């Protein structure tokens, strides 16, 4: 929704832990991936 309205949001920087990073598909210039990370992340 925010992208359609071209609005920018500010997010405070914080430390996170990435437990797993898996590339699901890669067809340049697009990549599809899955990340398992610590709580409190927006994405």
PAZAPA-4460 file (N, C-alpha, C; in steps of 0.05 Angstrom, whole numbers, plus 32768, in hexadecimal, padded with zeros to 4 digits):
% residues 43
    n_x    n_y    n_z   ca_x   ca_y   ca_z    c_x    c_y    c_z   seq   type   mol
   8011   7FE8   8000   8000   8000   8000   8011   8019   8000     1      X     A
   8026   801A   8011   8037   8031   8012   8046   8036   7FF8     2      X     A
   804E   8020   7FEB   805C   8022   7FD1   804A   802F   7FBC     3      X     A
   8031   8027   7FBC   801E   8032   7FA8   801A   8050   7FAC     4      X     A
   801B   8059   7FC5   8018   8075   7FCC   8032   8084   7FCB     5      X     A
   8048   8076   7FC6   8063   8081   7FC5   806A   8090   7FDE     6      X     A
   8063   8085   7FF5   806A   8092   800E   8083   8085   8019     7      X     A
   8094   8095   8026   80AC   808B   8033   80A7   808A   8051     8      X     A
   80B1   8075   805E   80AF   8073   807B   80CB   8071   8086     9      X     A
   80CF   807B   809E   80E8   807A   80AC   80E6   8063   80C1    10      X     A
   80FB   8052   80C0   80FC   803B   80D3   8116   803D   80E3    11      X     A
   8114   803C   80FD   812C   803D   810E   813D   8025   8109    12      X     A
   8157   8029   8109   816A   8013   8105   816B   8002   811E    13      X     A
   816D   7FE8   811A   816F   7FD5   8131   817F   7FBC   8128    14      X     A
   818A   7FAF   813C   819A   7F97   8136   8187   7F7F   8134    15      X     A
   818B   7F6E   8120   817B   7F56   811C   818E   7F3E   8119    16      X     A
   8183   7F27   811B   8192   7F0E   8117   8184   7EFF   8101    17      X     A
   8194   7EF8   80EC   8189   7EE8   80D6   8192   7ECB   80DA    18      X     A
   817F   7EB9   80DD   8184   7E9D   80E3   8186   7E8D   80C9    19      X     A
   8178   7E95   80B5   8177   7E85   809C   8171   7E98   8085    20      X     A
   817F   7E95   806F   817A   7EA4   8056   817A   7E90   803F    21      X     A
   8163   7E8E   8031   8160   7E7A   801C   8157   7E88   8002    22      X     A
   8166   7E84   7FED   815E   7E8E   7FD3   814A   7E7A   7FC6    23      X     A
   8132   7E84   7FC1   811D   7E72   7FB6   811C   7E73   7F97    24      X     A
   8123   7E8A   7F8C   8122   7E8C   7F6F   8133   7EA4   7F67    25      X     A
   8140   7EA2   7F50   8150   7EB9   7F46   814F   7EBA   7F28    26      X     A
   8140   7ECE   7F1E   813E   7ED4   7F02   8145   7EF2   7EFF    27      X     A
   815E   7EF9   7EF8   8166   7F15   7EF7   8152   7F26   7EE8    28      X     A
   814C   7F3D   7EF3   8157   7F4A   7F0B   8147   7F44   7F25    29      X     A
   8138   7F2F   7F25   8127   7F29   7F3C   8131   7F11   7F4C    30      X     A
   812E   7F13   7F67   8136   7EFD   7F78   811F   7EF9   7F8D    31      X     A
   8119   7EE0   7F92   8105   7ED9   7FA6   8114   7ECA   7FBC    32      X     A
   8111   7ED4   7FD5   811F   7EC7   7FEB   810E   7EC6   8004    33      X     A
   8117   7EB5   8017   810A   7EB2   8031   811F   7EB6   8047    34      X     A
   8118   7EC6   805B   812A   7ECB   8071   811C   7EC4   808B    35      X     A
   812B   7EB6   809C   8122   7EB1   80B8   8133   7EC2   80CA    36      X     A
   8126   7ED5   80D8   8135   7EE8   80E8   8128   7EEC   8104    37      X     A
   8136   7EFB   8114   812C   7F00   8130   8112   7F11   8130    38      X     A
   8105   7F12   8146   80EC   7F21   8149   80F0   7F3F   8146    39      X     A
   80DB   7F4C   813F   80DB   7F69   813E   80E3   7F75   8123    40      X     A
   80E4   7F65   810F   80EA   7F6E   80F4   80D1   7F73   80E4    41      X     A
   80D1   7F87   80D3   80B9   7F8E   80C4   80B6   7F7C   80AB    42      X     A
   80CC   7F72   80A0   80CA   7F64   8087   80D3   7F47   808A    43      X     A
***
